[in-house]
Amino acid sequence: MSEIWQRSKSKLLASRKSKDKDTTIRVKDVVIGGPSHVMIAGPCSVESREQLVTVAAALKEAGVTVLRGGAFKPRTSPYDFQGLGAEGLRLMKETADEVGMVTISEITAASQIEEAARYIDIFQIGARNMQNFELLKAVGQTKVPVLLKRGPSATLEELVLAAEYILKGGNDRVMLIERGIRTFETWTRNTLDISAVPLLKQETHLPVFVDVSHSTGRKDILLSCAKAALAAGADGIMVEVHPNPPAALSDAKQQIDIAEFQTFWKGIVDSGLFRRA
């Protein structure tokens, strides 16, 4: 930890020095950061109503409470699928209302906030926008819960200070998520920094999640990494699920199909590490 962090952390709203009790966030009937764990699952991108309904129905039947799906997709290449935009948000709300789930979707610009707030229960700030300070300030002016992803090259200190922008604006409903960082390793898409979980839990009072899909980029180690995250103290897990991953318009290689999710889910529940509500 830097000397600046050591000197300033007692003044930070995110720090345990300013609030020792863990933050809990209630979104409809889902409590995040409480005694139970939370599973966030769904497709990388919302592609169609049929795709979303198929996944949501299977997840709801399994007991998953939070549905993820991207409507605005910041992509490395401008020629890749950029998402359905507002139509994707509407499909998320319609589907979630039908099955009774909480929704989370990424926003990429302050101009999207007003419309997105009509459809989405939790805003996600993606890794590429972790230090988009104007966006952080803007969501800080809302009361919508925010899941803030760690940037691929961001230190934990930078992640917490990014969260501070949201908290400083008056929005205290903030969650952090480790999604892997960029290293020299090539066997995984990113490198899952499992030490981030206990460190963030120790230094902040905010709920902490782990995205096992983006941090690994491969299906064969999702369960092991999810177990490690829960054992390290994570409040929940995020995983990408698609009815037909090979046909997915984004992140095809890392998304699991419904049968694979059911195996993954059973493995987590049977491990005894996941505390169900």
Buried (B, 14 or more C-beta within 10 A) or exposed (E): EEEEBEEBBEEBBBBBBBBEEBBBBEBEEBBBBBEBBBBBBBBBBBBBEEBBBBBBBBBBEBEBBBBBBBBBBBEEEEEEBBBBBBEBBBBBBEBBEEBEBBBBBBBBBBEBBEBBBEBBBBBBBBBBBBBBEEBBBBBBEBEBBBBBBBBBEBBBBBBBBBBBBBBBBEBBBBBBBBBBBEEEEEEBBBBBBBEBBBBBBEBBBBBBBBBBBBBBBBBEBBBEBBBBBBEBEBBBBBBBBBBEBEEBBBBEEBBBBBEBBBEBBEBBBEEEBBEEE
